[in-house]
Amino acid sequence: MSSKQEIKDLFVAELLNTPEYQIILNIKQLILNEIATPNIQENVIYTFENLLTKDQQNILSLCSIVEFGFKIDNMNEFCAVIDMKKFLD
């Protein structure tokens, strides 16, 4: 196993254990619910239960890369806006 892969595996394992990863799973469920409704929108807005610090937002973006394959670009301490077009790439 290469050093890069070893570091990636350990880093991903740590991300999966963060509270921010649980938020990503909640965002995923919201997206699935919106699609099933059906309520197709260009953007899905997820409002955080608690305000997120900049560090928490950065971790959330890393978790979104693991779960969705892209980072969430449009986010502040109150909410994240998920650009649904990124799922079409």
N, C-alpha and C positions, 0 to 999 in steps of 0.2 A: 504494500500500500504506500502510495506517495505521501510525502509530508503534507502536501496541499489537501489531499483527500482526507487524511487523518484530522487535520485542523478543521476542515469543513464539517466533518461528521461530529466532532466535539462541539463546535460552535452551534450547529443546528440543534443538537441535543440540549444545549443550554437554553437556546431560544424557546424550545418546546416546553420548557419548565418555567417560563416567565408568566406573570399575570397578563402581560400584553398579548401573549399567544391566545389566552382565553378570550380576550377581546376580539381577536381575529376570527376565532371560531364563532363568536356571537355575530360578527359582521357577516360571515359566511351564511349563517342561518337566516339572518335578515334578508340577504340577497335571494336565497332560495325561496323564502316566503313571499317576497315581492314578485318573483317570477311565477310562482304557483297561483297567485291571486287571480288572474294575471294583472300585473301592474308594471308594464314595461316602461322604464324611464331611462334616459341617457345617463343619469347619475342617481346613485343611492346614497342617502345621507344617514350616517350612524351617529347618534348623539351619545357621548360618553356619560356614564353614571357619575363619575368624578372628573374634575379637571385634570388634564394630563400635562405633566411638565414637558419641556423640550426633550429631555433624555428619554422619557417614556414614549413620546411621539417617534423618536428615532428608532427605538426598539420595536415599536409597532410596525414601522415601515419595513424593518428587517424581517419581522414575522410574516408580513404580507408577501414578501418575496418567497419565503419558504412555502406558504400555503397557496398563494395565487400565481406566483411566477412574475410578479411585478410589484413595485413599491407604490404605496399610496402617496401621491404628491400633494394633494389638496387636503390639508389637515391643520387644525389649530387645537388649542387646549379644550375646546368645547365639543368638536365633532370632526368626523372624517367624511370626505366626499369621495365616493368610489366611482371612477369613470368606467362605466360598463363597456365602453368600446375596447378597453384593454383586454377584455375576455375574448374579443374577436381577432386579436393579433395572432 
